[in-house]
Amino acid sequence: MTNNFLLIMSLSGSVILLLYLLVSPIAKRYFSVSWRYRILKIALAFYLIPFPVILSEIKDSIVGFCPRAVELLSPPVSLLNTSYAFYADGSSLYVSSALEKMLIFILGMGLLSFVVIPWYALRYWKRRKTCLEYSNIPVEQEHQDMLHAIKSELHIRRNVKLLCSEYCKAPITMGIASPTVIIPPWNRDEADQNLYHDVLKHELVHVKNRDVLIRFLGMAAIAVHWFNPFTYILYNEILNISEIYCDNIVLRGKEEPARKAYGELLLKLAVQKSMAGNEFSVGILGGNSKRAFKRRIVEMKAVRKNKRILSALITALIGVMGGITVCAYDPPVNITDHGPVYAEQGFDFQFTVGELKLEVEELPYEHFFVDDAGNVYEIKDENNDTRAACKHKYAAGTTTSHSKDSSGGCSATTYEAQRCTSCGYVKTSDEIVLKWYGKCPH
């Protein structure tokens, strides 16, 4: 269904994610965590941005600027497939059955999306309100100064609030336009100043990367492409990689004792029942699953050999494959009908495209057979009788019949057929193509 741009969006995003998963064993050893996070964001963009529609607009702009480009961007066509088409005659609107099914499918997905997204938004609003109501513990000036110092280090210009709440047993970050970091009331026995610094830095890296927004976009991809299991895989991978990336930034340049203390803090927080990061926030606990923590600990100890040239080549390959998938979309075109329209017969008519000069297939005979090898045989109705004595041996092919009407137009109908190689008898089966011409060009 190349006419359905939503399915093309879903397919292109899935292609990029699948390639990401295929190269993951190599990426873990030779590519940076930021590279993996970047590819996941690209996949998310292909799920959410209607590149198929944008691509057709780009093509139209190029053709308008350089008319000769039409030969490269729009290959010559003789007839337009009317499987997905509608026809308006001024008083009535006729829709092909395939287009009708596609529109019903898109409408169903749209209705489900409009139900899911407000539901998530309502839950987010309630969650944020609860967090802010219980964040009434004063924050020490030392920690406020530490927050501003880390902001300067990470070049964050946005205003970030720092709150303290007993309701949160682990640090979280909420908000897209006005980010807020909420920390628990730790004492020095629970976390010394170095660990406190690392925790704040982890949360501020989330702020810098706008990870809360990325998470919301991941939920939007699920809401739009709920039927595609790859969107759930993408969301879960974004959740894990965003935490691994923050860990990587925090631990960059630190020695083994500091890394060990940071990992022990994560494990200590993991065993507590706490309000950690969920679909409405990001936090140092991430997905809060055993598998996710094990993966983070392993990634902390990993030593990578950054292969920049190889990572650039694979990035280009992934982008090209996603682009090729987008190009599978057949954009709608402006069409005009030439000849009679038989809407009541289920769209047995053809449209010609734009102002292109259409090539008309030459017909060697009024009625003829073409086998799979390209050999052409004339069929004379008076001689197309089966012979009882012949043991027929058939060759597959097609038959075409040309007939003119009283108004000067004509039609050419092609059927699936078989021809006996001994006696020449031809038997036809299903109709393949019916071409109408208002004026006979043959």
N, C-alpha and C positions, 0 to 999 in steps of 0.2 A: 504494500500500500504506500507507494512512494509519494502519493499526493497528500498524505497525512503528515504535516510537519511536526506534530507532537511526537509521533512514533519515530521520526527521523532524529529529533532531539534526544529522545530516550536511547536510540540505538547508538548515536555518536558519543554520548556520554559514557555508555556502557563499553564501547570499543576502547576508549581512553583508559577507563578503569581496569579493563581486562588486561591491556598492555602493561599497565602499572603493576598489576599483580604478577604478571609473567616475569618482569624484570626485577621484582622485589628481592630475590636472593642475591642478585648482583648489586642492587642499590644499597642493601644493608652493609656491604663490605666496601664499596668504592664510591658511593655517592653520599652527599651531605643530607642531613635530615631536612634542611630547608628545601632541597631539590624535591624530595618526596612530597613535602607539604605543598609545594608549588604545583606539582602534577595533579594532586587531588583537587586543588582549587580550579585548575583548568577543566578537569572532568565536571566539576560542579557548574562551571560557567556553561559548558555545552548542554547540561541538563536544563538550565534555566533561561539562557538567552536564545531567542529564536533565530539562530544563525541561518537556517534554510531560507527564511523570509528575507533576512538582511542580505544574504548572498545574492538573491535575485535583484534586490534594489541596487547593489553594487554593480552587477552586470549591466543593468539598465543605464546606470550613470556612465559607465565606461563606453557603452554603445552610443549614448548621446554625445559624448565628448569626441569619440573616434568611431564613426560609422563603420569603418572597415573591420572593427573588432567583432562585428556580428558574425563573421565567418568562423571565428575561433570560439566565441562564447555561445553561439546559437547555431548548431549544425542544421543544415537545410532539412525540412520535413515536408512530406507531401500531404499527410493527413494527421489530424489530431485524434488521439484516442478519447472516445467519449464515455469511457467507463465511469469517470468522475466528472460529471458535467451537469449544468442546468440550462434550460432554455426558457426565455421569456418572450411572449408574443404580444405584450402590451396589456392583455387582459388576464392571462394565466401564466403560472410558473410551473414548469415541469422539471423534476429532479430525477436523475438516474438512480436506480436502486442501490448501486454501490456507494454513491455519494450520500444517499439517505442513511445508510448504515453507518458510514463514517461520521456524519454529523450527530447521529444519536450517540455514538461512542464518545465523541469529544464532549458532548453536552453532559453525559453521565460523569465523565472524569471531572469536568468543571464544577458540577454540583457538589461532588464529593470533596473537591479541594476547598470550595467556599464554606463547607461545613467544618472541615478539619482545621483550617487556618484560624478562624475566629475562636475555635475551642482552645487551641494552643495559646492564642493571645490572651484570652480570659484567664487561663491558668497562670500565665506569666504575670499578669497584673496582680492577681491575688498573692502570688509568691513574693513579688517585689514589695508589696504593701506590708506583708507580714515581717519580712526581713528588716525593713526600715523602722517599723514600730518597736521592734525588740532591740534595736541597735542604739541603746541609750547610755552605754558605759563610756566615760570620757577616755580619749586616746592620749597617751603621754606625748609631751612635746618632743621627746627624743625620737619617738617613732614617726611623728609627723615630719621632723627634719630628715629622718632616714628615707621617707617616701620621696621628698623633694629631691634629695641627692640622687636616688636611683632614677627618677624621672629625667634629671639632667644627663645622667650617664647613658640612658637609652634614647635620648633626644625626643622625649614625649612632651608635646606642647599642650595637650588637652588637659582640662581641669579634671582631676581625679580625687574623689572623696575617699577618706579613710575612716571607717567606722568600726566599733567594737561591740560584739554581741555575745551573750551567753547562749543564745539560740543556735549559734554556729559553733560546732566543735572543730571545724576545719575551715581554712580560709577559702573564700569564694569571691568571684568578681561578677557583678551584674551591671546591666545597662549598656546601651549602644551609643546613644548621643551623649549621655552623662554617666560615664562609668563610675562604679562605686566598689571599692574593695572592703570586704567585711572580714574581720579577723576575730578569733576567740580571745578571751582575756587570759593569755598565757602569763605565767610567772617565769622567773629566770631558771627555775628547776626544770620546767617543761621544755623551754627553748631558750638557749642563750642568744646573745645579740647577733652572733654570726648566722645562726639558723634563722633568726627572725628576719635578718637582712635577705637571706636566700629565699624565704617564703614570700616576702614583699616583692622581690625581683621577679619571682616566678609569676605572680599575679600581674605585675606591670608589663611583662612580656606578652601576656594575654591581651592586655589593653592595647599595646602597640600594634599587635597583629590583628586587632579587631576580631578576636576569636569568638566573642559572643555573637557578632553579626554573621560570621561564617557558620556558626552552629544553627542560627535561625534560617539561613539560606539552605543549609542541609535539610532542615525540616520542611522547607518549602519545596525542595526537590522531591522529597518523599510524598508530600501532599499532591503534587502534580503528577508524579510518575509512581503512584502507589502500587501499580500492577507490576512494576519492574523490581525484582529482588536485588539488583545491583545497587539501587539507590540506598537500601538499608546497609549494604556492605560499605558503600562510600561514607555514609554518615558515621558508622562505627570506626572506620579507619581514620577519618578526620578527627574524631574525638581522641583516639590514641596518639596519632602523630602530633597533634597540637600540644599534648602534654609532654611527649618526648622531646619536641623542639624546645619547649620552655626549660625542661631539665638540662638540655644541652647548652643553652645560653647561660643558665645559672652556674653550671659546673665547669664552664670553659676556663681553663688555666688553673683549676684547683687540684690540690694533691689528694692522695688516696684517703687520708683521715677525714678530710672535709667531705669527700664523696660518700664515705661510709656513714658519717653522721647524718647527712642529708637522706640517704636511703633508709636509715633506721627511723628517722622522723616520719617518712612516708608510711612505713610499716606500722608505726605506732598509731598514726591517724587512721589507717585502714581498718584496724580492729575495733575502732570506736563506732558506735552508732551515731552518725552525725548527718547534718544537712549539708552534703557536699555538692559539687557541681552536678547539675542535671541538664535537661534540655533548655533551661532558661538561664543558665549561668555556667561559668567555667570556674574550676577550682583545682587545687593542687592534687586532689584525689582522683580527678579525671573520671573514668568509668567506674571506679570503685569495685573492680572485679579482680579475682585472683590472677587470671590470665593476663589482664592488662598490667597489673603490678609486676608480675614476673617479666613481662616484656620490657617494661621501663627499666628494671634493675639490670637486665641483660644489656640494654642499649647504653646504660651509663658506663658499663665496663668495656664497651666495644671500642676498638681502635680502627679507624677508617683511613684508607689511602684515597684521597680525593682525586678522582679522574675527571677533570673538568672537560676535556675534549670529548671523552666517551659520553659523559652525561649530557653535553650539548647535542651530540649526534642523536642520542636516544630521545631527547626532548623534541628535536626537529622531526624525528620519525613518528612519534606519538601525535604531534600536531598535524602532520600530513595525513596520517590515517584517520584522525578525527575529521579533517577537512574533506577527505574523499567520501566519507560517510555522509557528510552534510550535502555534498554534491549529488547524492542519490535522490534528492527531493526534486520533484517536477513542479515548478511554480505554475500557478494558474495564469492564463494568457487571455488577452482580449480577442474575441473571435467573432466572425460574421459567417452566416450560413450562405451557401451557394446551392440553390436548388431546393427541392421540396423537403419539408420537415414532417416527420411522422412520429410525433410525440406519443401518440396513443399506442404505438407499436413497440414501446420500450426502448426508445433512443436508437432506432436503426437508421441513423443518419450520420453524416460526417461534417466537420467544420474545417475550413481552411484558416491558416494562421496569419494575422497581421497583413502586411503588404508584401510578404515574401512571394517570389515567383516560384510557383509550385511545379515540380517535375511530374509529368503525366507518363505513366508506364505505357509503353507501346504494346499493343495486342497483336500477336502474329496471326491469329485467327479469331473468328467469332466465338468458337467453342474449341477449347484445346486442353490437353493434359500435359503436365510437367512432372517428370519423375524426380527423385531425390538427387540424381546426378546432373540435372539441368537439361535433360533432353526434352524437346517439345514435340508433341504429336497432335495433329489436327483430329478433332472428333466430328464426324459427320453423322447426324442423328439417324439417317436411314441405314447406316452401316453399324450402328452401336447395338447390335443384337448378340446375345450369347449363343454360342454354338454348342449343341448338345454333345457332339463328338469330341470337343476340346477338353482336355484336362487342364483347367486353368492354373497358371502359375503367375501370381500377381506381384507387381512392383508398386511400392508405395509412392504417393505423390499428391498433387492437387489438380483440380480442374477449375477452369475459369470460363464463365459464360458472359458474353457481352450482348446487351439488348438496348435498342433505342425506343424512346417514347414519342408520342405525337407532338409534344411541345419542343422538340429538338434536343432534349436532354437524353441521358443514357445512364445505365447502371452496369457495373461489373461485379459479379458475384463469384467468390472463390470458395470451393468446398474441399474437404479432405476426400481423397479418392484412391482407388487402386486400379491398375490396368494390367490386363493379361498380356504377357510378353509373346504369347503364341498367336492368339486370334485378334487381339486388340480391343477386346471388350472392356469397357470402363464402368465401374460401379462407384457411386458417390455416397458420402455419409454426411457428416456434420458440416454446417456452414461455418466458414472462418471469417471472411471479410465481405462486407457489402459497401460498395462505393457508389455514391450518387453524384452526378454532374448536371448542373443546370443547362449547360451547353456542351454537347458531345465534342470532346477534343481529339477523338481517335480517328 
